[in-house]
C-alpha cells in the first residue's frame, strides 16, 4: 500500500516563491510601475531575465540581471544594499551618446588622480529628451579604479572559479559618479584592452516592481 500511495499519490512540487528581485533567475519576468517617475524605457514595462551575471570584487560579489522587454533597450538590474535595499536600474550608452550628454574634457577627469571629478550634464537636444529622467544636472565622483572581475555566469552563493594564474573572469576597473541626491549615478567600467562601458543608473524603491512571474 505504501508503494502504491507513493506511486499514485505523489504530491505536486510547490511553485517557486518569487517575491523579491534577489530571487530572479533566467526566464523569470517582472512588470514595472507605470508611474511617470520612471523613464519611458522602464515605465509600465514587462521585462524578461535574459541572463544573470556576477561582478566579483575583493570583498564582495554583486549580481547583475540582464532584462529585455518590448523596447530596443537592454536594462541592467542590480541591488544597492545599505540600510535599505534599492533597485539599481541601468542602461548602457555608447561613445557618441556620451559625447552628446557630457563635456568630454570633464568626463576624462574621471580617470585622473585623485578621483575627484565633477561632471555637468549638457543641455539636452530634442532628440535626447528620452534620457532626461536618467540624468541629473551635476555629478561628483564617488569611487575610482576599483578592481574586479566580470563573469557571464550566476555565482550567487558560491565563489567563482580561478584559472592557474589566479585570474577569474574579465578583469576591469570601475568608476562611479553620483548626483547630489545620490539617487542617480554614472557607472564606468574599463576592461583590459581599453574597452569601456558607460551606464546611466537610477536608484528606485523595490516597490517599483509590481509583479513577478516565475519562468518554467
N, C-alpha and C positions, 0 to 999 in steps of 0.2 A: 504493500500500500504506500509505504514511504517513497518507494521508487516511482510509482505511478503519479503520486501527487507532485513529486519534484519534476516529473516529465511534463505533466499537463497543467500544473498549477504554477508555472514559472511566473514570477512577478515581473511586471514591466519595469524597465530601468527608469528611475526618476529622471525627469527632464533636468538638464543642467540649469542651475540658477544663474541668471545673468542680470545683475543689478548694479554693477559698478564697472567703470572703464578698465580698471586693473585686471578684470577677468576676461577681457575681449581676446578672442582667438581669430585666426584667419577664417574667413567665411561668415563671421557674425556681421550683423547690421545694426546701425543706430539711426535714430532720427533726431535732428537738432531743432531747437526752438525756432519759431518763425518771427521772433522779435526783431524790430528794427535796430536793436542794439548790436546785432551781429552783421558782419559784412555780407554783401549779396552772394558771395561764393559759399557761404555757410547757411544762410537764413532758410529754415524750413527744409534743409536737405536731408535725404536719406543716403547714408554712406555705408559702403561695404568694406570690411577689413580685407585688403588685398595681400598684406604681408605684415609680419611682426619682426622688427629689427632690434638690435641691442647696441647701446653705447657703453663702452667699458672704460671707466676712469680708475685712477689709482685706488680710490677709497669707496667707489660706488659704481653701480650699474644703472642705466636708465633705459627703459623700454620705449620704443617708438612704434606706433601703429600707422601703417600707410593706408589711407582711406580714399575711395573713389566713389563719386556719385554720378548724377546725370550730366554735370558740367564737365568742362575740359580740365579743370584744376585738380591736381592731386593734393590732398590735405594730409598733413602730418600731425599726429596727436601724441602728446606726451603728458605726463602728470607732474605738476610742480608741487612738491610736498614740503610744507614747512609747518607752521602752526595749524594751517588748514590746507586742504588739497584743492588745487585748481587745475582745470584743463589748460594745457598749452596747445593752441591750435596754430599751425604754421603753413605758409605757402612759400615755395621756392621762387626766387626772382632771378632772371638772367642778367648778364652784364649790361645789356642795353637798357634794361629797366632800372638797374642800379644807377646808371649814368643819368637817367631822366629824373630819378627821385632825389638824388643827393649830389652835393658838390664832391667831385672825385678827389680833390686835394684834401678836403676834410676827411673823406672816407679812408684815404690811405693812411691817415694818422692812427687809425685803429691798430695798425700793425707795428707802430713805433713805440719805443720806450718813452715814458714809463707806463704806458697803457692808460692814459687819462684823456682820451679823445672826447671831444664834444661834436655833435652832429646835428645840423639843422636841415629839416626836410624842405625841399624846393616847393614852390607853389605848383599845385597840380594842374596840368592842362586838362581840357575837357575829356580827352580820351583816356586819362588816367584816374578819373573820378572813382572807378570801381575799387581802387586801392585806398581810398580816403580813410575808411574805418580800420584799416590795418596799421595806420601810421599816426604818429604824434609829431608835433611841430619841432620838438627838441629831444635829444637823447644824450646820455652821459655813459661813458664806458664803465662797465661793472667788472669785467674779467678779461684777461689777456693770456694767450699762449698756453691754455690748459691742454695737456697732452692726453690723448686717449686712443682707443681702437674702435672702429665701427664694424659690426658684424651683421650680415644679412641673414640672421638666424634669431630665433627666440630662445634666449638663455635665462629666462626667469627662473630663479631658484637654483641655478647652477653656475659654475664658473666656466667661462669659455675656454676651449682647448688651446694649448700653445704648441708652436712648432719647435724644432730642435734649437732654434736661436732664442726661444722665449717670447717670440713675437706672436701676435694673435690678431686676426682681422686686418682691416685697413687703418694704418696709422694716420692721425690728424691732429691739428691744434685748433682749439675753439676759442672764439672771442665773442663777448656779448655786450651789447649796449641796452640800457633800459631808459624808458621815458621818465618824466618827473613823477608820475603817479605809480610807476613800476607795474603797470598793467599791460604794457606793450614792450616788445623787445625786437632788436635786430640780432640774429644769430649768424655767425660766420664760421665756417669750417674750412680749413686749408689742409689739403691732403698732400702726401709726398708726390712730387712731380708738379706741384703748383695748382692743381685743380681746386677751385674754390666754390663752395656752396654758400649762398646768401639766402637767409629765410626771414620773412616778416612773421612775427609771433604775437598773438594776443592771448591774455590770460582771462579765463572765464569761469564762472561757478559750475560745479558738477551738474547742477540742475538744468543747464543748457542742453544736456542730453535728455530728451523727453521719453524715448522708448528704446528698448533693446530687443533684438531678435537673435536667439542663438542660431548658428549655422547647423548644417547637417551633422 
